[in-house]
Amino acid sequence: MHNRCPPQRQVDGLNRHHWWRDAVIYQVYVRSFLDSTGDGIGDLAGVRAGLPYLKKLGVDGIWLSPFYPSPQHDHGYDVADYCDVDPLFGDLGEFDQLVGAARRLGIKVLLDIVPNHCSSDHPWFREALAAAPGSPARARFHFADGRGPDGSEPPNNWHSMFGGPAWSRVTEADGRPGQWYLHMFVPEQPDWNWRNPEIAAEFDRILRFWLDRGIDGFRIDVAAGLFKHPELPDSDDPEADARTRDSVNPLAWNQPEVHDVWRRWRSICEEYTERDGCERLLVGEVSVPTAREHAQYVRSDELHQAFFFDLLSASWDADAFQKVISEAMQDIAGTGSTVTWVLNNHDQVRTVTRYGEPATEGSGIGAARARAAALLMLALPGAAYIYQGEELGLPEVVDLPDDVLTDPIFRRTGSRARIRDGCRVPLPWSGQASPFGFTPGEESAKPWLPQPEYFAQYATDRALADTQSFWHLYRDGLQLRAALPQLGEGTLRWLDAPPGVLAFERGDDLVCAVNFGTAPTPAPVPGAPLLASGPCPPGVLSGSTAAWWIRS
């Protein structure tokens, strides 16, 4: 449908076929990026309008959050139709225009696909509710009889990651309480039963539908999920997922059969790659206990990449960062893949706030550390993913009133401790007051989440005009990364450094160092740095600062 394969960057005169190995991808949370219609919700036409901004920033591609038809119980991660566009965000014609515009700019397009669960509005689940126990329709999901003499207890003791039991009971056609179905997130997200071959065949069809429309690959939601222990036994720690908000129940996640799915999906991508020579990418949201288990997902016949979350979760400490980077380089890069680094996404507290002491509106120590972490990530070998707004230095919005919160975690638990709305507030583009150019026209609806007044200082137009802004740091880092191929590929060598300082060399000449402390230290290389996250006099590495040098 589109010219899928734009010119590739050249290294040593050779065409770079494996574009994904060192790509920098920008995560677009569609409903919060840019609104074209004035309804207060971002849409695909808004993404298309923002592509020149992303081209100027210098990213290689975009990952689009789900825009499929959905009742929006979990902002599109409850999919009712995997092969269409929700009218809230546009239509298939607008999607095709977006892909075409991105292709002309040399920007790759990845879609978010959700194979672990669907929406309770999905036709197959509605069919299952209307069908009898033991029917083929129910076999597509995890339906089971309850425990106890009247079946009033859930089939096992598992809890949902978003709080509460992982099972909900249905009312049968005759009006009586009936079986239970499994949902590892919210009741509106029933889990698919991947032991049923119909599910694999249906997702083959879904992948091909979007690949035929010219996309460059998929970000896979809950990629360590899909299969559950076949006997669905009780867990020794049933509330672990909810307590950690992570995939830690070994009976529900990281089952060995999941690797067969990724081999199947990889073969489909390879089929399309062979047609036109442009590699299609599979990148997984893989949450597993160790880097070694993580590495199993990126073997040569499975996923191309999997997000390495250990860097995101590492405390602001030189030893902690060195440990997770070393483990990733040893275990993941050893598979032949490259590490996929992330500092944030739509489920995490923004870095400026996460690194702050205490959380502030983006000033002070949190902002300095976030800038340093960004420069560090861009210097590491492998690929990097940037969550929208990080390039503006946006802080987490921590004081949203209860009546505007939409996160199902809050609806399920009543707790604000782990809610995700604060990192999803719509981007500020221009002006001094909300909606800050996010939504057009004087009569427009308010943004779907309220923007605080202080967002004015982070607006895109200000960021572009201020050469000292986060935006310019990201843009300069991306430009240098593209000009210095060894920043994406290859290995790193740790250098001796003072306590609290992390320093490594890339290739034969580029050095990156990060001062995790607050006091300045001697720089590992004399002279002024090539790029720094904060003021750095020649021969000095300032506190809470990262810098790059080229050895003369």
N, C-alpha and C positions, 0 to 999 in steps of 0.2 A: 504494500500500500504506500509505503514511503521509501525513499532512499535511506536505507538503514545504517549505512556504514560510511560516516564522514571520513575525511583524510585523517590518518593516524599520525601521531607524533613520531619523529625519527630519532633513533639512537644509533650512533656509529654507522649511519647510512642505511640502517635496516628498518623495515616497516615494523611498527610495534603492534603485533597481532593481539597480545594479551593486555589490552588497554586497562583492564580492571585491576591489575596487580598493584599499581601505584596511583589509582584514580582518587580524586577528592570529590566526594558526593555530598550534595546539600540536601538535607531532609526538609521537604516542604510539607508542613502541616496545613493542608489545603484550606480548612475552614478558618484559619487564622492568618493566612498569608496576605491576600488582597481580594477585596470584594468588588466585583464589577457591576452588580445589579442594584445595590443599595438596600439589600435586605439584612445587612449586618453580619453576613456569613461569607467567608471567602469561597471562591469557586474556581473552576478550571480556566475560565476566561481571565480571571485575575492572575492566575499563575502564568498564563501566556503573556499578559501585559508586563509581568515582572521578569521575564526571561532576559531582556537586555541588562537589567541590574545584575543578574546572576552571571551573565557573560562578563560584565565589567569586573565583578569580584574575582572571576577566574576559576570557577569550579568546572569539573569535567562532566558532571551529570547531576540529576535530581532524582530523589526518591519521593514519590507521592503517597501520602497517607490515604487510606481507603476512601473512595468516592462512589462506591457501588450503592445501589438501592438498599436502604437500611432504615429501620425505625429509630436508629441513633441512640440505642440504649447504652452503647459504649463508643459513641462517636464514630460509627462506621465499621468497627471491628466486630459487629454483629451483622453479617452479610445476608441479605435476603435474595440477591441475584448477583452472581459472580461475573456476569457477562453483560453488564449495562452500567449506566451512569445514573445516579440519583438526581432527579430534577433540581434538588437543592444546589447541586454543583454544576449542572449543565446537561449535556447529552453526548451521545457518541460522536456526532459531528464536531462538537467543540473539542472533544478529546482528540480527534484526528487532526484538527487544526493545531492543537497544542504540540502534538508529536511532530508535525511537519515544521512548525516554527522552531522547536528545539533542534531538530535535525539541521536546519539551515544555519543555526548558530554553532553547530558542533557540540551540542549538549546531549548527553545520553539521558534516557528516561527509564526509570525503574518503577514498577508498581508494587504496592504492598498487597500480598496475597495472604489469606487467612485460612489455612487448611485444618487447624485443630478443631474449630467449631464454626457454626453458622448462626444465623438469627432464628429465633423461634417463629419468625414470619416466613422462613424459607419454605417453598412449596413442599419439599420432601418432609420437613418436620410437621407441617400441618397435616400431610397425608398420614404420617405416623401416629399423630394424636387421634385421628379418626379411625385408624385401623385397630385390629384386635391384638392382644398380646400374642407374641410368637409369630407375627406376620412378617413378610419380607420388608414392608415399609419400616417397621420398628427395628429391624436388624441393621438398618443404616446408622443407627444411633446406639447408645448404651441404655436400653430399657431393661429393668430387672424387677422382680417381685421384692416387696419389702420383707423385713424380718418381723418376727413376733407372730402371735396366733392370728392377728387380723391384718398383717402386713403393714402396720402403721409406723414401723421403724425403717429408716433408710437401709438400703442393701449393704452398705459398709459405713465406716466412721469417717470417711474422708471429708475434709473441709475445702471450700472454695478459696482460691487465692485472694478473692475480694471480700472474704468474710462470710461466715455462716456455712451451713451444710452444702456439700457439693451435689446434693440430690434434691429433686423436687417431685412431688407426687402428682399424678394426673387424675382427672376424672374421666372414667370410661364412658362409652356411648350410652350405657344404660343408666348413667348418673351416679354410679357407685365409685368410691375411691378405688384407684387401680394401681398400676405399676408406677415405678419411679424412673426418672431419667437423669443422667449424669451431666453436670455442667461444672467444669473446673474454674469458671469465672462467675458469671451471673446467670440466673435462671433463663434469661432471654438469649443465652448463648449455649445451646446444647452441643455437646461434643460429638463429632463424627466418630463412627466405629470403623477405623481403618483396617480391621480384620475382615471387613466385608469388601470383596473385590469391586463392587459397584462404585465405591468411593474413589479408589485409585483411577478407575476409568473415567469418572466424571471430572476429576481434576486434570487428567490428560487433556480432555476437551477444553477445559477452562484455560490452561496454559496456551494451547494452540490458538485459541480465539484471540488472545492479546498479542501473542507473538506475530500472528498474521497481520495485526494492525500496526506493526512496526516498532514495538518496544524493544528495549535492550536488556531486559531481565526483570527479576523479581527480588524484592526483599520479603523473606518468609517469616511470618509471625509465628511465635512459639514453635520454633523449628525442632526443639528437643521433645515436643509433645507428640500428638497423634495417637500413638499406641499406649494402651494401658495394660497392666498385668492381666492376662486372660482370665484369671479367677476372681479378679476384683476383691482381694482380701483386705481385711482391716490393716490400717497403718499403725506402727508403733508410736508415731507422733503425728496424729491426724491434723493438728492445727499448725504444722510447720510452715506450710505454704502461706497461710494467712498471716502468721507471725512475722515471717521474713519478707513477705510479698515477693517470693521467688519460687522457682520450680525445684523444690527440694524433696518432695515426696517420691521416693524411688520406685513406687508402684504405679505412679501416674505419668512419669516423665522419663526420658532418656532410655526407653526400652530398645533393645537391639534391633528390632524389626524396622525401626524408623530409617535406618541407613539404606534399606532396600528402596525406600521411597525416593531418597535423594539420588540414588544411582539411576532410578527410572527417570526422574526429572532431568538429571544431567544428560542422559541420552537424548531426550527431546531437544534440549538446548543445543547439543552437539549437532543434531540433525539440521537445525536452522543455521548454525555456524557454517556448516559445510556448504550450504546453498550459496552464501555470498561472502564468506571469509571474515565476517565480523562476529566476534565471540559474544554470545548471550551470557549474562551473569546470573548466578544464584547466590544471594547473600543471606545467611540465616541469623535470626535472633536465637542464639544458642546460649542457654544459661545452664551450665553444668559445673560440678564442684571444682575441677582442676583443669589446668591448661592441657594436660595430657588427654583428658576426655574430650576437651574442645577440639583438639587436633584431629580426632577421629572423624569429625564432620567435614573436614576440608581435605580429605584424601583425594587423590587425583581423579577418582571416578565419582565423587560426591559433590558437595557444595564447593563453589569456587572460593567463597569467603564465609566467615562467620564473625559477627561482632565480638571483639574481645573486651568484655565489660570490666575486667580487673583494673584497667587503668582508670576508668571512670570511678570505681569504688575505692581506689587507693587513697589513704589519708595523705595530707600535704606534708610529705616527709621524703627526703632524698633516698633513704634506704628502702622505703616501701615502693617508691617508683622504680628504683633499680631492680628490685626483686621481681616485680610483675613484668617489666620489660624483658628481663633476662629469661624468665620462664617462657614468655611468649616466643621469643626468638629461638629458643632451644626446641620447644615442643611443636609449635605451629609452623614456623618457617621451615622446620625440618621435614614437613610433608611435601614440600614443593610449592605450597601456597605462600601467600604473604599474609602478615598480620593485618587485621582490619581494626584500626584504632578508633575509639569514640570517647568523647568527654561528656556528651550529653545527648538526650533525645526527648521525645514527648512524654516520657514517663518519669523523668528525673528532675530534681531541683536544679535550677540553672547554676552554672559554675560560679558566677560572680557571688551568688548567695551561699552556695555550698562551701566555697573556700573562705568566706568571710568570717570575721571574729569580732563581734557577732554579725548576723545578717544585717545588711544595710541596703540603701537604695543604690547600690552599685559603686559607691565611692570607697576609697581606702584600700585596705589590705586585700579584700576579696577581688576587687577589680585587678589589682596588680598581679595576684596569683593566677587569675583566669587568663590574663594576657600571656603570662609566662608559660602556662600549661598549653595554650594554643600553639605557641612557637615551638615548644618541645614536641608536641604531637606531629606537627608538620615536618619536623626534622627526622622522624623515625622512619625506618624502612617499612614499606607496605602501603596500604590504602588508609584513607581517613574519611570520616563522615562528620559533617558539621550540621548541627541542628539550627534551624532558622532562628534568627535573633541573637545567636551567640556572637556573630560578627558585628553586632551593634553594642555588645556588652550589656544586654538587657539583664536586669536582676529578676529573681522570682518575685511575683506579686503575692505577698504573704498575708494580706489583710482583706481578701475578697469576702464579702458578707455571705453568710450561710445561704441566703435566699437566691443567690446567683450560681452557687456551686452545682456543677453538672456531673462530676465524676461519680460513677457507680460505686466506688469505694466508700464515698461519703454517704451515699444513699443506703448502702448495706450496713455500714458500721456506725454511722453518726460521728465518726472520728475525723478530725482534720489532719491527723498526724502524717498520713501518707497520700493525701490527695494530690492530683496532678494538674488541676486547673491553673495553678499559679505559673506554670511554664508554658501555658497554651493561650495566654491572653493575646489578642490580635496585635500584629506588628504596627508600630508607629512609622509612618512614611514622611509626613510633613506637617507643618503648622504648630500652633501653640496650645491646642485643646483637642480633646477627643471629638471625632474619631481619628485625628491625626492622619488624614488622607487614606485611611484604610478602606472606608466606604464612601462612595461618591454622593454629591448632591446635598443640598440644605435640608431636604425632607427625608433623608435616609433614615433607616432604622438604626438604633444604637448597635454598636458591636456586640456580638453574642456573649462576650464576657467584657465587663467594664475595664477600660484602660485608666490607670492612675494618672494624675496630673503630671507627675514627674517624668512620664514617658516622653514629654516634649524634648528633654535634653538628649534622648537617644534616637530621635527621629532620623530616618535615613538621609534626608537632605542635609541635616547638620553633620552627620557622620561623614558624608562625602566631602563636605567643605572643610572639615577639620583634619589636617594631615597627621595629627597625633591621636586620632580616634582608633577604637577597636577595628573599625572597618578597614582603615588603611593598613593596620598591622596584618590583618588577615590577607588583604589583597597583595601586600608586598611579600608576605611569606609564600603565597601561592605562586606569584610570578617567579620568585627565586627557585621555588621547588620545580617549576616547569623548566627553568633554564639550567638547572643542575640535576641531571638525571639520576645521579647517585643518591639523591635524597629519597627517591621512591624505591629503587631496587637496592640490592646488595645487603651488606651486613653493617654492624657497628662494632667499634672497639672501645671499651671503657678506658678512661684516662684517670690517673691519680688526681684526686681533688681534695680540698680541705673538707672537714666535717660539715655536713649540711649542703654540700654542693655536688651536683651530678654533672659529669662531663664525659662526652664521648666523641669519637672521630668517625666520620663517614668518608669512605674512599681514602685518598691520600692527603686531602687538603682541607676538608670542611670540618670544623669543630663546633659542637653545640654544648653549652653549659647552662645550668639552671642553679640559681642560688635560692634554696628553700628557706634560708634564714632572713633576718631583717637587716643585718649589718653587712656592709660591703666587704668583699674579699678580693684578693688578687685574681685577675683574669687568667685563664689557662693559655692565652695567646696574647702577645703584646700588640699594642696598637688598637685602633678603633674597630668595633665590630662591624660586620657587614649589615646586620640587622639586629635590633634589640627590642625587647618588649617594654623597656623603660629607659630613662637616661642612664647611659653607661660611659663614663670618661675612659679614654684610652688606658688599657692596663688594669681596669677595675671592673668587677662584676657586682653591680649594685644589689641590694637586698630585694627579695621577691621578684627577681628578674631573670629572664632567659635571653641568650644572645647567640648569634652565629658569627664565626670568623672563618676567613680563608687564609690558610697558612701561605706565607709568601715564599 
